[in-house]
């Protein structure tokens, strides 16, 4: 038997991949299975029983308001990389190796019931890998929302109901945000923005359970989540897949012959102050939502802070379940 230490893990992965290629040649199914197993082993961190009393809690408002930027980033990093609840049956819906796939908890109480489940997906940029995986596995009713691009020449996959609507903290029509960080070919100039409550009402879903609520709206989660929490809608939500954009926003530069680059701006994501971003996360915790999976997006939007010196990934995929969820209440 060969024992592999944590430090030699990357070398072991490379060695195993070389052996597979030598024996089998390149095979897409084998490659996807291999990387899915690597992904699960490396990142499935919340499958052990967790004592709620030992979970790291975010500080009170006065403490957060008194912190400097470095302390705020460190506080975010400590909180966001904390298992808050155990999920024994982690399921990946979509690609295992990028942020287009999402992690959901398939434990009995949270598992989507095939053909009767409902999924809302906010923010797509016409990438439907997550939705396609949901449809293939569960045949849920799927609604995808994104106002930022027109439908010119786009094919919507089977099972997906697409809406040119954006998620917001209030209902209004707005011009394309000035600090929108990516310039797409068919960007629309005005966006129809609606609250989650209004969207549910317009789709006659007021009394429907949302099995999975996916939110990836480029930093606007900070101004949107307070309205969602205040409206009472979250009592109907089993779990949330949320891409968090923390702290200062970024501006992306596209290059023809090399990879895109970025720089941090002076604006905050969603125009929400950094202490207030942490308060949103704390209120989400108070609403009963616990992190069972966290995946920092590495190599992109990393910010160095001091005391102690460390790099903080400001973009993080988190998946949360509603611990207040009981099937008896929602029958």
Secondary structure as UniProt FT lines:
FT   TURN            7..8
FT   HELIX           9..24
FT   HELIX           28..43
FT   HELIX           52..54
FT   HELIX           61..66
FT   HELIX           69..80
FT   STRAND          90..93
FT   TURN            99..100
FT   STRAND          102..105
FT   TURN            108..110
FT   TURN            114..116
FT   STRAND          118..122
FT   TURN            125..126
FT   HELIX           129..138
FT   STRAND          141..145
FT   TURN            152..153
FT   TURN            158..159
FT   STRAND          160..163
FT   STRAND          166..167
FT   STRAND          172..175
FT   TURN            178..179
FT   TURN            185..186
FT   STRAND          190..194
FT   HELIX           196..202
FT   TURN            203..204
FT   TURN            206..207
FT   STRAND          210..215
FT   TURN            218..220
FT   HELIX           221..231
FT   HELIX           233..236
FT   STRAND          237..245
FT   STRAND          248..253
FT   STRAND          261..268
FT   HELIX           269..271
FT   HELIX           274..286
FT   TURN            287..288
FT   STRAND          289..296
FT   TURN            298..299
FT   STRAND          302..305
FT   TURN            306..309
FT   STRAND          310..313
FT   STRAND          315..322
FT   TURN            323..324
FT   TURN            327..330
//
